[in-house]
Amino acid sequence: MTMNINEMLYTLCSVDGVSGDERSASQAALEMLRRFTDDCYIDNFGSVIGHIAKSGKKPKLLLDAHIDRVGLIVSYIDDAGFIKVGAVGGPDRRVLAAQSVTIHGKEKIKGTVSVLPPHVKGGDSALKIEDMVIDTGFTKEQLSKIVELGDRITFDCEPTALIGTRYCAGALDDRCGVASILCALEMMSGKELAFDIDVSFTVQEETGERGAKIAAYDLDPDYVLEMDVSFAKTPDSDRAKCADMSKGVMIGIAPSLSRELSERLICLAKENDIPYQLEVMGGETGTNADTISVNKSGAKACTLSIPLKFMHTPAEIIDTEDVMSTARLIAEFAMKGGADNA
């Protein structure tokens, strides 16, 4: 591997790209994708699209991950200069009190979520979004020159490599999925492929899988691998619903997914000593796979999820070895195809 996974994650997670305004994130991902194809672009909706292999004679495989992140949106500025906000996606309200944030206006400015200290505030319930205000220190007149209603707000968290192969950042959902695809493209570079392959880094997943609807209609794949994150075990988690961090990619099994594809991926993981776990879901997956798989005549879809702690907080954590396990499984499937191609 010539690509440095930590450097890649730092670049991807340092840009804003809150749902509905993903321009900076899409541009960063597009530049990385250009290492593997000149036939790539940002579509009319803001998603990054790339054509990796296009013979016209093989089944079409789509590799997808969403590029947007959760955050806030400026909804009002009161006379005292405090910024009222709305939620974009589902940020975890429990950790927002006194959080440092960046408002992405005409210029970036810092602010802090304003809360009463515990000495004078009764109760310990999570702060409601509608009660939240951001203090920047600016007056309303000063803010009016640099901040507009609708500007996006991100939570401050410097992307940081932790001990071993752990990594912490505020947008790993789902920039680490994007990274897994880019790593897989490097692994399969110059190799014989079983598919014509397209890549999409789609927008507005956190607000209804909207970018995926458009990309899937345009690309019309036969197979879909959806790279996203899912819950890693923590001391207080439901062990039956979470996976172990550092023990490999989570292969999805669900009524909304192709069991044939899930079983093929399990077989490839075993054959190639790729660490994997199973993620069993009783209905839809909550990912872009739900949308892409029912496009036009339908596509065989499976999720490949990266275990992640503290989802939708400013300090999400993954193990980059799980990203690499995901990338290896993507590459093996792209090269060997379904059971009929083996």
C-alpha positions, 0 to 999 in steps of 0.5 A: 500500500502506498496510501497512508490510511491515517493521512487519508482519514485526516484529509477526509475528516478535516473538511466540513461537508454537513448534509446538504452542503458537502462541497468541500468533502466531495472535492477532497474525495474527488481529488483522491479518486483521481488517482485511479480514474480520469473518468470521475466528477461531482454530479448535479446533486453533489455526489462524487461519481467515478467509473473505474472499469467500463467494458460494457460486457461484464456485470456492473458493481457499485462501491458506495459510501456516503460523504456527508456528516451530521451537524447543525444549521444556523436557524436564527440570530437573536438581538444579543448575537446568540445563534439558534440552530437546528439539527442536521441528521442525528447528532448525539445531544447528550454530548453537546453541552459546552461543545466547541464548534465551527460555523462555516459562514463567509469565513470560519468562526469559532463558537461554544454551545452555551449552557447554564452551569450545573450549580444553577441548572436543575436536572441532568437531561440532555440539551434539546436542540431547540433550546441550544444557543451558540456563543461566538462573542460577536454582536448581531451586527458583526455576525450579520456580515459573516454568518447567514441563516442556513450556514452549517456548523460542525463540532470541533475535533482534531482528527487524531491517531490514537494508540496502535491502529485506533483513530479518532475524528468527528466525521468517521461516519462515513469518511472511513467507508470512503477510505476503505473504497480508496484503499480497495481501488489501490489493491485491485489496480492493474488486476483483472476484474470480474465486473465493470466497476463504478464508485459513488461517494454520495451526499445527504445519506444522514437526511434520507439517503437522497444522493444514493437515490440519484446515483443509483438511478444513473448508474443502475448497478447489478451488484452493490457493496455499501460501506458504512459504519456500525456499532462497536462494543463499549462497556455499557453496550448491548453485546448482542447488537454490537461488534468487536472493534479490531476483529474485522469487517462486519458482513451484513445479513438482513431481509433487505440484503442479498443472502447470496451476496452475503454468503459469497463475501463470507466465503471470500473472507474465509478463503483469504484469511480476512478477519470478519464478523456478522451483522444480522439485522431484522429489517432494513439496514439504515444505510444507502443499501436500502435505497440502491438495492431497489433501484429500477430492476433491483440490485444484489446488495450487501453492507460491509460495515466498520465497527465504530464507537461513539457514533454521531459524536464529535469523537468517533473512534475506529480501528484502521485495521478494520478499514483495511479488512473491509478494503481487502474484502472489496478487492477480493470480490471485485477480482473474483466475483460471485460464485459463478465467477469463481 
